[in-house]
Structures are given as C-alpha cells and as structure tokens.
C-alpha cells in the first residue's frame, strides 16, 4: 500500500512538461559549478575594473587588504604622498601598517572583535569636563583661617553628595502633585523618597516648574540665591547666625518616647540637616576668602569678583 | 453627533443673554426651566428652591455667584460643549453639570445620562470648571491676612470652649482610591488601614472654613510627616506665621498664637496637642475635654466637605493622582464659597462628625519643651488655677 502512494522523483508530476511551463513554479535550472564560477568572477572582475582595481585571481577580502596598500602605493593617491619613498625594508612594514590602518577603520565602523590599537587612529578621549565642576583650592597656600573654612566647605559638599547618593540608591521614588495653599504658587510637582518611615521631598528633575521654585515667602529661589550670593560676598555673619539657630533648635527638641521618636524626629532632624546644608551654602563660605590670596586661588576669587562687579 | 445648523447661533445668543439673565431671577428661571426639561428627574423652578439645592448642593444665589466667578476662564476657550440633541451648553449648563459631577458622586456616565450628554463632555466640562474655580476662587481659601480677621477668629474659638488666642484647628482626612494592581507606586498609597488613599490636611477656622490645605501626599505618610513637609510648618517654625499678639494669661505668663490638633501631630509652641495617657490629673483632663470640643470644628468641616462634595467621599476608581489634588482643592474652595455666601443650604444639612470612619487617631510623641510648659500654663488657666 505504501509503495503505491510513494512517488519517485522521476515520476513526480513536478517534472512534467506541463508544470514546467508555468513560470511561477519553475525552479531555476542548476547551472554547472564551473560556469557559475566563471560568471561570478566575471561580474567581480567587471566591478573591480569599474572601481579601478587591477584584475586578480585572489578575490578574497584578506588578500585584498594585504595587497591593496602595496597597489595603492603605486598610484598617486593623497595617502601615499605622506608615506616616505619605498625601499626594501619598507615594503613589508608599509603593507602591515596599511592593513592595520584599514582594520582599525573597519573596527571603528563595525564590531570586529579584538584588534590591537597600533595605529595613529585612536578612540576619542573621554570628556575631561566634570559633570558638576568643583572649585579646586590649594589649601596649603591659604592662610590658616581660610584653610579651616575651606575644609568645612568640602566636608559639607561631601555630606551633601552622600545624601544625594543615598536618595538615589536605597529610597523608593514617587512622583506626586502636591497642593499647598500657604504659597502663592500653590501647585508643585514633587519627588517623594521613602526609606521605611522616613520621607524626603525633592523637586522633580527636568520639570518646567523647577524654574519657578519658590521659597516660603513665595519668592523665586533662583533669584534669591543670586541675591544672596551678592549680599553675602562681603559678610560671613550669616553662617554664624544660622549655626546658632540650628544649635538652639536641636536643643529644643525633646523626645518623650525613645522608640517612637525614630518615626517622627528622624524626618525633622534630617530636614534640619538638609536645611543647614542648603542655607549654609558652600558658595557663601568660599566667598569669604580674602581677596589678598587672589593669585593663589584665582578660580575662587575671580568668581567672587565677577559676581560683585555685576 | 454634530450641532444642528442654525441652532448653535441661536443658542449662542441665548447664552450671551442667558448669562446676564443668570444674575436676574427671571432669566435664571428661564434657564432652569430649559434645564429641567432636559435633565432626568426634572428640576422644576415651580417646585421651589429646595429641589435645586438638593440637586446642585448650592443655593441659587451661590450658583449665580459661582457662574460669575468662573465665566471668564470657562468661556475663554473656543471649544463648545453640546448636549446629545446638538444644542450647545451655556455657561450655566456647564457649571450645573460640573457641580452635579462633584456633588453627586455619580459616575461620568451617570451624570452624562442625567444631563443628556456624553461622558466625555462631563469629564471635560468638570475639568475646565476645576481649573477655573482654582484660578478665580482661591481667594476664598487663604490664611487670614488682616489683624481684624484674626482677632475675630480668636474670639470665636474662645467662645467655643474657652481656648484663648487659638487661631485654627488642624486635621487630616483620607481620600480613598481604588488603584490598578499594575500601578508601580501602589504600595506608597497604602495607608495604615490598608486602603489606598491620598491625604488632605486642613486648618479650619471656627466657621468651618478651610484656611490652609495641603493635599497630594500618599496615604502611607503619617500626619506628622505631612505637616513637616508643609509650608505652613516652615513659616510657623520661622516665626512668619502665628506670630501675632501674645496673650497675657497672668503676670509673667504669655501665650503666643497657636493652632490645635490631635495627638497625631507633634507638640510645638504654635501647635498645641492634647495630653496623652490615662488617669490624668483633673486640670489635664479638663484641658483635653476643651481641646477635643474645639477640634470638633475641623472634624465637622471635613465631614461636611465629604458629605456635600461626594466625588471625594467614596472610593475613587483609578483616579489620575496628579489631577485628584486639584479636584480636592476645587471642592474645598466650593465648601468655603458656600460658607462665605452664608448659604442657607449649608445650615440645613445634618452635621456628622465622621469623615474618616475606621481610622483611629495616630500618636506622635514628639514634644517641644517650651510648648509643653505653655500647654501646662494653658491647662491651669482654663481650670482657673493659674496664680495671678
């Protein structure tokens, strides 16, 4: 039964002349391997000729890469002009160098695995600019009073950085729209950071409202900061006053129950700490560095002078 | 379904006259007559004012005032809203629709069927109204600015249960939500009663008027945290708020301006909370009683808010959490407008003290030394034991 249903390839209806007439189902006749080789080499030769490459039996890429430089050397191309005149020892080196050059160009364009970076073409150096540039002050050259202040500043900046990192690492973030009618601009886009029972509120990054950030009086914070910069350039009283206020505040808070204190007071203490960092800005302290050291700490004092002149 | 040709123009003229008429009794009766024909359940002017108030939760007088308040921002945009029969909505229609949406607690489709329009129009009109009322009505919700106003408030609070120099009562409530299980921030909104909710913190005056609100924070936050994140807290800590005249209780004893709140808030010089614990001495028990009675104002105000503006009463189904705070603000402004207009409808509604049923009071044990002393003096003063 099975032999009846089986159709041998020669008897197959696909081979019948009727079906072969149909162009859609007509399979291309298998050309002899030799003629194929000839045909393909012909078009390749034609292509090579059209592009100005000499005809050769070696048509693989590796051979092309190894020999092309030698060939190109002969022609009067701008590349070759820079290469010193060929001599016996140069031929091999030149070929290798050229191959490396092309390999590197190709590896720049495509992912081609490990290629030794021998050539003059190197990857772009990473940007030297800092994301958040800091003022670099040579502490040794400063007078002792300024040195102490600069140390305080750097410490604060580090603390601030640590806090920011903490915010980004372990805390869950939630974007919320908050309405608070105590401020004229009563609507805010906020980022809430939560770590257990401790909540922190930050401004939403990249938000258009950030420009409109207002303080408790509904004043523009950015404007106020500028004003502060100018105002405090010549006085360091602000810092002392602020510190005194904070000391008195921390004295004032008393915990009745130690266990439950964590929940509430941590929030307050942290916010106070943050406030201290915010308001006792690093800029303020640096501004108080005497201008006599202008040459030594040019970056700092120049900024100060600029803002004072504005 | 587009508007019928010609009818739009006719309606526009009607609207232009209609709004003017809105202020006059006759014109608004005409409008109401038209509206009553359209809406299900028919609010007929002949049936009296009561029915209007029961449907829109405001008196005719207040309704007209709200229309005048929001007319400019609501009609500034070119988009026209229409009923299902193609007639365009007048300002009065739009305000009535928005008030119905905010006060009934019905779904979009429910309100749409009631007015004979589609749910999309209900949503858009309500949102436009919310934006307009917060733009033009925010002056109804602000901290007392004049000395006279604050003196009046203090006097009224003292009349309740004798608390002197008190400027307000602080309280919080939860606006419940049903969130999608796929919401990534779902945990943050889960409050202590395992509901998803948004917090509304209010400071209320003796007339149950909201003087300051903070909303938008998730239900997981406790009352003290919300307070500490508020600008009111910042201003008060810096002495920029509640910094008015101190009251002399006895020789050498003064008390600064303060607000009162329950035990969920920290005890601060400007925020007096009740004594905690059981078996307190008589003076402290008496103080707590008076304190509680004064705080009832805020509880009633919040209960009234949720009772009247029922959109924020029940469990909101997957609300836009960025828009919800604005809806809450609009409801608070409307609540204040009703009080400011001395609306009779307001007095007739029953007063319940329940706004957050099932939520037990939180306990915050943070206390300020100076505030603790002030509270003791206040307790002695109220029980008449403060040495003169």
Interface residues (C-beta under 8 A of the other chain):
Chain A: X172 X174 X175 X176 X177 X178 X179 X180 X181 X182 X183 X186 X187 X190 X192 X194 X197 X199 X201 X216 X217 X252 X253 X254 X255 X256 X257 X260 X261 X263 X264 X265 X267 X268 X271
Chain B: X138 X141 X142 X143 X185 X187 X188 X212 X213 X214 X215 X216 X217 X218 X220 X221 X222 X224 X225 X228 X229 X230 X231 X232 X234 X235 X238 X240 X241 X266 X321 X322 X323 X325 X326 X328 X329 X363 X364 X365 X366 X367 X368 X369 X370 X372
